Amino acid sequence: MISLRKTLLFLSALFVALPLMHAIGPAVTETDWRGWKRLDFVVLGRPALLIVPKNPAPGKPWIWRTEFFGDFPQADLALLERGWHVGYMNAKDLYGSPQAMSLFDAYYQRVRKDYGLSARVVLEGFSRGGLYAFNYAATHPDRVAALYLDAPALDIHSWPGVKHPLWPECLASYGLTAEQAKTAKVSPLDRIEPVLKAKIPIFGVSGDADEAVQLKENLAVLEQRYKAGGGVIEVVIKPGGKHHPHSLTDPTPIVDFLVSHAKF
C-alpha cells in the first residue's frame, strides 16, 4: 500500500511538472566556443545559438551572423571582447525569402525575451547571408542598428542567378516561377528604400576580383544608390580580393564603424 501511494504521488507530481517544463521552453545546451560561453537551442525546428560575452556591455548590444557562423570571425571576436553578444540561426537554403524572415522573427523574439538583448541588432551578412541581412532590415527596419555586409549577395539575379544549379531552389523558397522572378522585387537591391528611410548605417567589404558574388553587380550598386539617397555607407575594397577570405585581417575598421554608428 505504501509503495502504491508513493507511486501515485510521483505520477501526480510528474503530471504537474510536465506542463511547467513545457512552458519553460526547449532545452538549452551550454558549451565553449573559442573561450566564450555558447548556448545552443532550437527555434521552430531550426538550430540556433547565442555566444555570451564575459562582461556584457550596457544595453546588451549584439551582432547577428545570418549565415556561415564561425567563418572568418575576426569582427565577432573583437565585439565579444567589447561585451557584445553574437547570434546565429540556421535558416539555410531559404535565400533571405519570407520563409527565412519568419524564422528570423521567431529567433529575434526568443533571444530578446530570454536574454534581454537590445531591441536593435547589427545584422552581419556574409556572401549569401547578405540576402538575409538586408531583407531582414527592409522587413524590420526598427529592429536594425546597422548592417555589416561582407562580399554580400544583394540581387538573386546576380547570385545565385538563372544559370546556377541553386536557382530552382532559390525560386522555390520565394514561391516564384522563373517568369515571375523577372519582375518580382524581392532582392535587397529592390528594397533599399525602407532601409534608407530608417537611416540604417552600412559597412561593406568586398574584393574587386570576387569570382562568386561580383562586386559591380552587388555591393557597388548598393553603395552608389545608398549614397545617392543620402545614406551612411562605408565600403572597403580589397584590391585583387577573391570571394575568400572574408572580413579583414585586422577588423578594427569594421568594429570602429559599428561601435560609432550603430543605433541601439
Residue pairs with C-beta under 8 A, 6 or more apart in sequence:
25 41
25 114
26 41
26 42
26 43
27 41
28 39
28 40
28 41
29 39
29 40
29 41
30 37
30 38
30 39
30 40
31 38
31 40
32 38
33 51
33 70
34 73
34 77
36 51
36 52
36 53
36 54
36 80
37 51
37 52
38 49
38 50
38 51
38 52
39 49
39 50
39 51
39 52
40 47
40 48
40 49
41 48
41 49
41 110
42 48
43 89
43 103
43 106
43 107
43 110
44 102
44 103
44 106
46 89
46 90
46 91
46 103
46 107
47 89
47 90
48 87
48 88
48 89
48 90
48 107
48 110
49 69
49 87
49 88
49 89
50 85
50 86
50 87
50 88
50 111
50 115
51 76
51 80
51 85
51 86
51 87
52 85
52 115
53 80
53 81
53 82
53 83
53 84
53 85
55 83
56 83
56 85
57 82
57 83
57 84
59 118
59 264
60 85
60 115
60 116
60 117
60 118
61 83
61 84
61 85
61 117
61 118
61 122
61 145
61 262
61 264
62 84
62 85
62 86
62 87
62 111
62 117
62 118
62 121
62 122
63 75
63 76
63 79
63 84
63 85
63 86
63 87
63 121
63 122
63 123
63 124
63 148
63 258
64 86
64 87
64 88
64 121
64 122
64 123
64 124
64 133
65 76
65 86
65 87
65 88
65 124
65 126
65 129
66 88
66 91
66 104
66 123
66 124
66 125
66 126
66 129
66 132
66 133
66 136
67 92
67 125
67 126
67 127
67 128
67 129
67 132
68 126
68 127
68 129
69 88
71 126
71 246
72 126
72 150
72 245
72 246
72 247
73 247
74 247
74 248
74 249
74 250
74 251
74 254
75 124
75 148
75 247
75 248
75 251
75 254
75 255
75 258
76 86
76 124
77 251
78 251
78 252
78 254
78 255
79 86
79 255
79 258
80 86
82 255
82 259
85 111
85 115
85 117
87 107
87 111
87 117
87 121
89 103
89 104
89 107
91 99
91 100
91 103
91 104
91 132
93 169
93 173
94 100
94 103
94 132
94 173
95 128
95 131
95 132
95 156
95 160
95 169
95 170
95 173
95 174
96 128
96 130
96 131
96 132
96 133
96 134
96 135
96 136
96 188
97 135
97 173
97 174
97 175
97 186
98 174
98 175
99 173
100 132
100 135
100 173
101 135
101 136
101 139
104 132
104 136
105 140
108 121
108 140
108 143
111 117
112 119
118 145
118 264
119 143
119 264
120 142
120 143
120 144
120 145
120 262
120 263
120 264
121 143
121 144
121 145
122 144
122 145
122 146
122 147
122 148
122 258
122 262
123 132
123 133
123 134
123 136
123 137
123 144
123 146
123 147
123 148
124 133
124 148
124 150
125 131
125 132
125 133
125 134
125 147
125 148
125 149
125 150
125 152
126 150
126 151
126 152
126 246
127 150
127 151
127 152
127 153
127 212
127 213
127 243
127 246
128 153
128 159
128 160
128 213
129 152
129 153
130 149
130 150
130 151
130 152
130 153
130 154
130 188
130 213
130 218
131 152
131 153
131 154
131 156
131 187
131 188
133 147
133 148
133 149
133 152
134 147
134 149
134 152
134 154
134 188
134 191
134 195
135 186
135 188
135 191
136 143
136 144
137 144
137 147
137 194
137 195
137 198
137 200
138 188
138 191
138 192
138 194
138 195
141 194
141 195
141 197
141 198
141 200
142 198
144 195
144 198
144 200
145 200
145 262
145 263
145 264
146 200
146 201
146 202
146 203
146 257
146 258
146 261
146 262
146 263
147 195
147 200
147 201
147 202
147 203
148 202
148 203
148 204
148 254
148 258
149 202
149 203
149 204
149 205
149 219
149 222
150 204
150 205
150 206
150 246
150 247
151 205
151 206
151 207
151 210
151 212
151 213
151 219
151 243
151 246
152 188
152 204
152 206
152 213
152 218
152 219
153 159
153 160
153 213
153 218
154 187
154 188
154 189
154 218
154 219
154 221
154 222
155 187
155 188
155 189
155 190
155 217
155 218
155 221
156 170
156 174
156 181
156 186
156 187
157 181
157 187
158 213
158 214
158 217
158 218
159 212
159 213
159 214
159 218
160 166
160 167
160 170
161 167
162 178
164 170
171 177
171 178
171 181
174 181
174 184
174 186
176 184
176 186
185 191
188 222
189 218
189 221
189 222
189 225
192 222
192 225
192 226
192 229
193 229
195 202
195 231
196 226
196 229
196 230
196 231
199 231
199 232
199 263
200 231
200 263
201 231
201 232
201 233
201 257
201 261
201 262
201 263
202 222
202 226
202 231
202 232
202 233
202 234
203 233
203 234
203 235
203 236
203 253
203 254
203 257
203 258
203 261
204 219
204 222
204 223
204 233
204 234
204 235
204 236
205 235
205 236
205 238
205 246
205 247
205 248
205 254
206 213
206 215
206 218
206 219
206 220
206 235
206 236
206 237
206 238
206 241
207 215
207 237
207 238
207 239
207 240
207 241
207 242
207 243
208 215
208 237
208 238
208 239
208 240
208 241
209 240
209 241
209 242
210 241
210 242
210 243
211 242
211 243
212 242
212 243
213 243
215 237
219 235
222 233
223 233
223 235
226 233
227 233
232 261
234 257
236 248
236 253
238 248
247 254
248 254
